[in-house]
Amino acid sequence: MKQTLRTAFALASAASLVALAACSTDSPSTASPEFALNGPVDLIVPFSAGGGVDTAGRTVATTLTKEAIVTKDIRVENREGGSGLVGMTYINSQAGRADRLMVLGAHIVSTPLLQETNLTYADFTPLATLYADYVYFFVRPDSPIQSLQDIGAALKADPGSISLGGSVPGGPGHLATAKLAKGFGVDPTKINYVPFDGDEALTALLGGHIDVGSSGPEGLDLVDAGQLKVIGISAEEPQGGRSEGIPTFKQGGSEESFVNFRIILAPPELDPAATKFWQDALTKMSQTQAWKDASAQYGWSPYFQTDGLEEFLASQSSDYKTLLVELGVING
């Protein structure tokens, strides 16, 4: 009888320990039943605080934790430098670690092409694209250029007749402007493109130093303030939210488009169960009202996907390389 009681007590104690262990890790209801986190997560932002990639990373961390999708702490760490290369190198060195993540933009394909590195998009585990950060084109309200069609007409008559400003060579603004010109049948190497750091292109536009400026959705704040007029977006299809009613390239007569996506990646050699855990968690995050509210606030366009990411990145890398070679930014 005593032996029976001791056995029953031991079984009950073991069951209690299992239950306690389950409470200390993320449960199947939050993500995947085959994997659970045992400690905090470091989410690497390869750029300085306050920028678009940083905002994406902090919004991901806040939404995942506040919505109790992931119950462990997610610590955002900025490791800037080399157009994202410093952070990329660090994440690549953390092979197999499910508690190390990185948020990045199209830099995952452009930086390896622009920087001296052996790293490529294939040296990471892609988890999900988060949203599209399309490029917008702006003019001053009193500008003679009032539409994408006006840009096309001017470029066709004389590619150098108007100045178009945007990001540094090889950046989203540069590539989107090149695509816009190509869609009009104009050689993008012949246009008068003026590169700027950060958001300085819109400052130059406000000051009358360029004719057309490009930026991400942050430029829409200047439209709301009545200081600029938005005349186009680089999306392939018409968008909603803050972008509703803004003409796409194709609606403006240019047969091209351009997307600057945001993506979450993990180190290489990640266990498939850990990959599923994070993809499940990020999918649930994308469906929350908190994420939808943040997307509306920042002007992010829907672009969430977890399937076919390797093929997507391969296609993007090929397209970027072709365009960068054509523009003379890199050698073929």
C-alpha positions as CSV (number, residue, x, y, z in Angstrom):
1,M,0.0,0.0,0.0
2,K,2.8,2.4,0.9
3,Q,4.6,1.5,-2.3
4,T,1.4,2.3,-4.3
5,L,1.0,5.7,-2.5
6,R,4.7,6.5,-3.2
7,T,4.3,5.6,-6.9
8,A,1.1,7.7,-7.2
9,F,2.8,10.7,-5.5
10,A,5.8,10.4,-7.8
11,L,3.6,10.3,-10.9
12,A,1.6,13.4,-9.7
13,S,4.8,15.3,-9.0
14,A,6.1,14.5,-12.5
15,A,2.9,15.7,-14.0
16,S,3.2,18.9,-12.1
17,L,6.7,19.5,-13.3
18,V,5.6,18.9,-16.9
19,A,2.8,21.4,-16.4
20,L,5.2,24.0,-14.9
21,A,7.6,23.5,-17.8
22,A,4.8,24.1,-20.2
23,C,3.9,27.3,-18.5
24,S,7.5,28.6,-18.8
25,T,7.7,28.3,-22.6
26,D,5.5,29.5,-25.4
27,S,2.5,27.1,-25.6
28,P,1.1,25.4,-28.8
29,S,-1.8,27.9,-28.7
30,T,0.7,30.8,-29.4
31,A,2.6,29.2,-32.3
32,S,3.8,25.7,-33.1
33,P,3.4,22.5,-31.0
34,E,6.8,21.1,-32.0
35,F,8.9,24.0,-30.7
36,A,8.9,26.5,-27.8
37,L,11.2,29.3,-26.8
38,N,13.2,29.0,-23.6
39,G,14.4,32.6,-23.2
40,P,14.3,36.1,-24.6
41,V,14.7,36.9,-28.3
42,D,17.0,39.4,-29.9
43,L,15.6,41.1,-32.9
44,I,18.4,42.8,-34.9
45,V,17.7,46.0,-36.8
46,P,20.8,46.6,-39.1
47,F,20.1,50.3,-39.2
48,S,20.0,53.2,-36.7
49,A,17.0,53.9,-34.5
50,G,14.2,56.0,-35.9
51,G,14.3,54.9,-39.5
52,G,11.8,52.8,-41.5
53,V,13.4,49.4,-40.8
54,D,13.7,50.3,-37.1
55,T,10.0,51.2,-36.9
56,A,9.1,47.8,-38.5
57,G,11.3,45.9,-36.0
58,R,9.9,47.7,-33.0
59,T,6.3,47.3,-34.2
60,V,6.9,43.5,-34.7
61,A,8.4,43.1,-31.2
62,T,5.6,45.2,-29.6
63,T,2.8,43.4,-31.4
64,L,4.1,39.9,-30.8
65,T,4.5,40.5,-27.1
66,K,1.5,42.7,-26.3
67,E,-0.8,40.4,-28.1
68,A,0.7,37.4,-26.2
69,I,1.6,35.6,-29.4
70,V,5.1,35.2,-28.0
71,T,5.4,35.3,-24.3
72,K,9.1,35.7,-24.0
73,D,10.8,39.2,-24.2
74,I,11.8,40.4,-27.6
75,R,14.7,42.8,-27.4
76,V,15.3,45.1,-30.3
77,E,19.0,45.8,-31.0
78,N,20.3,48.2,-33.6
79,R,23.5,47.0,-35.3
80,E,23.9,49.6,-38.0
81,G,26.7,49.9,-40.6
82,G,27.5,49.0,-44.2
83,S,23.9,49.4,-45.5
84,G,22.8,46.6,-43.3
85,L,25.9,44.4,-43.7
86,V,27.0,44.6,-40.1
87,G,23.7,43.2,-38.8
88,M,23.5,40.7,-41.6
89,T,27.0,39.3,-40.8
90,Y,26.0,39.0,-37.2
91,I,22.8,37.0,-37.9
92,N,24.6,34.8,-40.3
93,S,27.1,33.9,-37.6
94,Q,24.3,32.7,-35.3
95,A,23.5,29.5,-37.2
96,G,20.6,27.4,-35.8
97,R,19.6,29.9,-33.2
98,A,15.8,30.5,-33.0
99,D,16.2,33.3,-30.5
100,R,18.0,35.6,-33.0
101,L,15.9,37.3,-35.7
102,M,16.5,40.2,-38.1
103,V,14.2,42.7,-39.8
104,L,15.4,44.1,-43.1
105,G,14.1,45.6,-46.4
106,A,15.1,44.9,-49.9
107,H,18.6,45.3,-48.7
108,I,18.6,41.5,-48.3
109,V,19.1,41.4,-52.0
110,S,20.6,44.8,-52.8
111,T,23.4,45.0,-50.1
112,P,25.1,41.8,-51.2
113,L,25.2,43.2,-54.8
114,L,26.4,46.7,-53.7
115,Q,28.9,45.7,-50.9
116,E,32.1,43.6,-50.9
117,T,30.7,40.5,-49.2
118,N,30.3,36.8,-49.9
119,L,26.9,36.8,-48.1
120,T,23.7,36.5,-50.2
121,Y,20.0,36.2,-49.4
122,A,20.5,32.4,-49.5
123,D,22.7,32.6,-46.3
124,F,19.6,33.2,-44.1
125,T,16.3,31.5,-43.3
126,P,13.5,33.8,-44.6
127,L,10.4,33.7,-42.3
128,A,7.9,36.2,-43.8
129,T,7.6,39.4,-45.8
130,L,5.8,41.9,-43.7
131,Y,4.5,44.7,-45.9
132,A,5.4,46.7,-49.0
133,D,7.0,50.0,-48.6
134,Y,6.3,51.5,-52.1
135,V,8.0,54.5,-53.5
136,Y,5.9,57.6,-53.9
137,F,6.5,60.5,-56.3
138,F,5.9,64.1,-55.2
139,V,5.8,67.6,-56.7
140,R,5.2,71.1,-55.4
141,P,1.5,72.1,-55.6
142,D,2.4,74.9,-58.1
143,S,4.6,72.7,-60.3
144,P,3.9,72.5,-64.0
145,I,4.3,68.8,-63.5
146,Q,1.0,67.5,-62.1
147,S,0.9,63.8,-63.0
148,L,3.0,60.8,-64.0
149,Q,1.9,61.4,-67.6
150,D,3.5,64.8,-67.4
151,I,6.8,63.2,-66.2
152,G,6.5,60.7,-69.1
153,A,5.9,63.5,-71.7
154,A,8.9,65.5,-70.4
155,L,11.3,62.5,-70.3
156,K,10.3,61.4,-73.8
157,A,10.8,64.9,-75.2
158,D,14.2,65.3,-73.4
159,P,15.3,62.8,-70.7
160,G,17.4,65.4,-69.0
161,S,14.8,68.2,-69.0
162,I,13.5,67.6,-65.5
163,S,15.3,66.7,-62.3
164,L,14.1,63.7,-60.3
165,G,15.5,63.3,-56.8
166,G,15.5,60.3,-54.4
167,S,17.7,57.9,-52.5
168,V,21.4,57.2,-53.0
169,P,22.4,55.3,-56.1
170,G,21.1,51.7,-55.9
171,G,18.5,52.7,-53.3
172,P,14.8,52.3,-53.6
173,G,14.2,55.8,-54.9
174,H,16.8,55.5,-57.5
175,L,15.6,52.1,-58.7
176,A,11.9,53.1,-58.7
177,T,12.7,56.2,-60.7
178,A,14.7,54.1,-63.2
179,K,11.8,51.7,-63.5
180,L,9.4,54.6,-64.1
181,A,11.6,55.9,-66.9
182,K,12.0,52.4,-68.4
183,G,8.2,52.0,-68.4
184,F,7.9,55.1,-70.5
185,G,10.4,53.7,-73.0
186,V,13.2,56.1,-71.8
187,D,16.8,55.0,-71.1
188,P,17.1,55.5,-67.3
189,T,20.8,56.3,-67.7
190,K,19.9,59.4,-69.6
191,I,17.6,61.0,-67.0
192,N,18.6,63.7,-64.6
193,Y,18.6,61.8,-61.4
194,V,19.8,63.6,-58.2
195,P,20.7,61.3,-55.3
196,F,20.2,62.3,-51.6
197,D,20.7,60.8,-48.2
198,G,17.7,60.0,-46.1
199,D,14.7,62.3,-46.6
200,E,16.7,65.2,-48.1
201,A,15.1,64.7,-51.5
202,L,11.8,66.1,-50.2
203,T,13.6,69.0,-48.5
204,A,15.3,69.8,-51.8
205,L,11.9,69.5,-53.5
206,L,10.3,72.0,-51.1
207,G,13.2,74.3,-51.6
208,G,12.7,74.3,-55.4
209,H,16.0,72.6,-56.1
210,I,14.5,69.6,-58.0
211,D,11.3,69.1,-60.0
212,V,10.2,65.7,-58.7
213,G,11.0,64.0,-55.4
214,S,10.6,60.4,-54.3
215,S,10.3,58.8,-50.8
216,G,8.5,56.2,-48.8
217,P,5.0,56.8,-47.3
218,E,6.5,59.2,-44.7
219,G,6.3,61.8,-47.5
220,L,2.5,61.6,-47.3
221,D,2.7,63.7,-44.1
222,L,3.8,66.7,-46.2
223,V,0.8,66.1,-48.5
224,D,-1.5,66.1,-45.6
225,A,0.1,69.4,-44.5
226,G,-0.6,70.9,-48.0
227,Q,3.1,71.4,-48.7
228,L,3.4,68.7,-51.5
229,K,1.3,66.9,-54.0
230,V,1.6,63.1,-54.5
231,I,1.3,62.1,-58.1
232,G,2.2,58.4,-58.2
233,I,3.1,55.2,-56.4
234,S,5.4,52.4,-57.6
235,A,2.9,49.6,-56.8
236,E,1.7,47.3,-59.6
237,E,-2.0,47.5,-58.4
238,P,-4.0,50.3,-56.8
239,Q,-3.6,50.5,-53.0
240,G,-5.9,51.3,-50.2
241,G,-5.5,53.2,-46.9
242,R,-3.4,56.3,-47.1
243,S,-2.5,55.3,-50.7
244,E,-6.1,55.1,-52.0
245,G,-6.6,57.0,-55.2
246,I,-2.8,57.5,-55.8
247,P,-2.1,56.5,-59.5
248,T,0.1,53.5,-60.0
249,F,2.9,53.6,-62.6
250,K,0.7,51.8,-65.1
251,Q,-2.2,54.1,-64.5
252,G,0.2,56.9,-65.3
253,G,1.4,55.3,-68.5
254,S,4.5,53.6,-67.4
255,E,4.6,49.8,-67.9
256,E,6.7,49.0,-64.9
257,S,6.4,48.8,-61.1
258,F,8.7,48.6,-58.1
259,V,8.4,47.2,-54.5
260,N,10.6,47.8,-51.5
261,F,9.5,45.0,-49.2
262,R,10.2,44.4,-45.5
263,I,11.1,40.9,-44.4
264,I,11.9,39.0,-41.2
265,L,14.8,36.5,-41.4
266,A,16.5,34.0,-39.0
267,P,20.0,32.6,-39.0
268,P,20.9,29.8,-41.4
269,E,20.4,26.1,-40.5
270,L,17.2,26.8,-38.5
271,D,15.3,23.8,-37.4
272,P,12.1,23.3,-39.4
273,A,10.1,23.3,-36.2
274,A,11.5,26.6,-35.2
275,T,10.8,28.0,-38.7
276,K,7.2,26.9,-38.4
277,F,7.0,28.4,-34.9
278,W,8.0,31.8,-36.1
279,Q,5.9,31.7,-39.3
280,D,2.9,30.8,-37.3
281,A,3.5,33.6,-34.8
282,L,4.1,36.2,-37.5
283,T,1.0,35.1,-39.4
284,K,-1.1,35.5,-36.2
285,M,0.6,38.9,-35.7
286,S,-0.4,40.1,-39.2
287,Q,-4.0,39.3,-38.5
288,T,-4.3,41.3,-35.3
289,Q,-6.0,44.7,-35.1
290,A,-2.9,46.2,-33.6
291,W,-0.8,45.3,-36.7
292,K,-3.5,46.6,-39.0
293,D,-3.7,49.8,-37.0
294,A,0.1,50.2,-37.2
295,S,0.0,49.5,-41.0
296,A,-2.6,52.2,-41.5
297,Q,-0.7,54.7,-39.3
298,Y,2.6,54.2,-41.2
299,G,1.2,53.8,-44.6
300,W,2.3,50.2,-45.1
301,S,0.7,48.3,-47.9
302,P,-0.3,44.6,-47.4
303,Y,2.4,42.2,-48.6
304,F,2.5,39.4,-46.0
305,Q,3.6,36.0,-47.2
306,T,5.5,33.0,-45.7
307,D,5.4,30.6,-48.7
308,G,7.8,30.6,-51.6
309,L,10.2,33.1,-50.0
310,E,13.4,31.5,-51.4
311,E,12.0,31.7,-55.0
312,F,10.8,35.3,-54.3
313,L,14.2,36.4,-53.1
314,A,15.9,34.7,-56.0
315,S,13.7,36.5,-58.4
316,Q,14.2,39.9,-56.6
317,S,18.0,39.4,-56.6
318,S,18.0,38.7,-60.3
319,D,15.9,41.7,-61.1
320,Y,18.0,44.0,-58.9
321,K,21.2,42.8,-60.4
322,T,19.9,43.4,-63.9
323,L,18.8,46.9,-63.1
324,L,21.9,47.8,-61.2
325,V,24.1,46.6,-64.0
326,E,22.0,48.6,-66.5
327,L,22.3,51.7,-64.5
328,G,26.1,51.3,-64.2
329,V,26.0,51.0,-60.4
330,I,27.7,47.6,-60.5
331,N,29.6,45.6,-63.0
332,G,27.9,42.7,-64.8
